Every structure is written in C-alpha cells, then in structure tokens.
Amino acid sequence: MRSKFGVRAAPTGSSGGSRSNGVSCAAVAAALPGIVDGVDVAALDLRRHVESCLRCQAELAQYRKVLRALHTLRTELIEPSPGLLPDILVALEAAGERGAMKHLLTGRRAAYLGGIAAAATAGAAGAIVLASRRHRRVAVAS
C-alpha cells in the first residue's frame, strides 16, 4: 500500500537502523513535518531510508495520526453558551474597575507619603533653625 509519502510498509522482520542510505533518523524526523504537510517533497534516499527503517515508519504513522486528528478538530464547531459573552464583558469591566481603584489608591498613597516626608523634613529644618538661634542667644549673652 502506497501513501502520500510514497512509502510502502517494510516487512515486519526488518530491524531498521539509525542510518541507512546516508540518511539518519534525525534527518528524517526533521524533514517529516514538511513532507507530510505537503510543503516539501521527499528525496529518493529519504524514501528508501523510511522504507527500511521501522523507527521512521512509526514516526511517519504518528504524523499522519496527528494530521487526521487535526482535520477532525477543524470540522468540529463548538457553540458557546448564550450568556458567555455578557459574562465575559462583565468580568472584564469589574477587573478594569478594580485596577483603576488600585491605581488611584496607590497614587494617593504615594502623594500622602510624599507630603508626610516633606512635612517631616520641614519640621526637622525648623527645629535645627530654632536650636541654632537659641545657641546664638546664649553665646551673645555670655
């Protein structure tokens, strides 16, 4: 039986190897996706390797199996439940409001901390000025 790949199944007694006809199994594994998808064409030495290597035949079978599964998935349509879109929009709106409130509170918190730091600095500067004036008065009076 010939496939799209143009390979007949090897006899069950063949052991297959990691390298035959100058082609390695790794090279076949790298080339298989494009060949199975129809993008690339298999070279003669690659075909011969697959004909004689059970490992590569198994990999080819796996790719075909995956493609069949993908084609069946492509034909299946899944209908969303009637209330799904409004539920998603409500959830997005609520998340947006939470984010906006968090941003406002974080911004105000930074402003409050900045104001407290400025007030503390001004208070410390005022205390230094008052302490230096008292020190001068005591020195002048003596």
N, C-alpha and C positions, 0 to 999 in steps of 0.2 A: 504494500500500500504506500503510495507516494503522497507527500503532504505539500503544503505551500512552500515549505523549506526545501523540498526536492530530495528528501532523505527517506530511504527505506529502513525499517527496523532491523537492527542487527540480530543475528541468531542468538538465542539465549545462552549458548555455550561460550560466546566471546567474552573475554575478560576486560578488554579496553585498557588503555594506558593513559598516562598523563601527557604523553607526547607521541604523536604519530603523524607522518607525512609532513614533518617540520612545523606542525601547529600544536600549540599547547592547549590544555583545557581552559587555562586562564584567558587565552586569546579568544577562544570560542565563547566563553562566558561574557567577555566584554563586547563581542560582536552580536550576540543573540538578540538583545533588545531591538536593535535597529533592523535586523533581518526579519524578525517575527512581526514587527510593526509595518514592514513593507518599505521602510526608508532606504535600507541597504540591500544589496544583493550578495548572496554567499558565494565566495570564491570556490573553485573546484577543490583545492586542498582542504579547505574548511569543511566542505561537504563530505569529503572522504573521511576526514577525522571523525565527524559526527556519526557516520555510518559504522565506524569500527569502535567507537568508544561508548560504553554503556552509561558512563557518568554524564557525558554531554547529551546523550539521548534523553536521560532523565531530566536534565536541566531544560532541554527544549520542550519536553512534555509539561514541565511546570509552567513555563512561559505561556504555552498555549492554554493551559488551565486558567491561569490568571487573566488572560485576554478574554476567554469565554465568560468568566465571572464579571469582568468589567463591562462587557457588552450587555449582559443581562441587567446589570445595575443601571446602565444608560437607558434602558427601555422602561424601567420601573419609575412611576411618578408617585411621589408621596405628597398627599394633600395635607396642609397644615390645618389645625383645628380652627373653627370660626373666630374664636376670641383671642387667637395668638397675637396678631398684630397690635390690637389695642393694649394687651397686657405688656408687650414689649415697649410700646411707646410710654405707657405709664411708668414702667420701671426705669426707663431712661430719663424721664422728666424728674422723677424722685431722686435719682442718683445725681443729676445735674444740680438740683436744688441743694442737696447735702454738700456737694462740692463747693457751691457758691457760698453757703453759710460758713463752711470751714475756712474758706479763703478770707471772708470778711473778718471772722473771729481771729484768725491768725494775723491778719494785717493790723487789727485793732490792738491785739496783744503786743505786737512789736512797737506800736505807737505808744502804748502805755508804758512799756519797759523803757523806751527812749526818753519819755517825759520824766519818769522816776529817776533815771540816771542823770539827766540834766539838772533836775532839782537837787539831787544829792551832791553833784559837783558844785552847783552854785552855793549850797549850804556850806560845804567844806571850804570853799573860797571865802565866803563871808566870815566864817569862824577864824580863818587864818588872818584876814584883814583886821578883825576886831582884836585878836590876840596880839598882833604886831602893834596896833595903836596903844593898847594898854601897856605894852612893854616899853614903848617910847615915852609915854607919860611918866612912868615910874623912873626911867633913866633921866629925864629932863628935871623932874622934881628933886632928885638927889643931889 
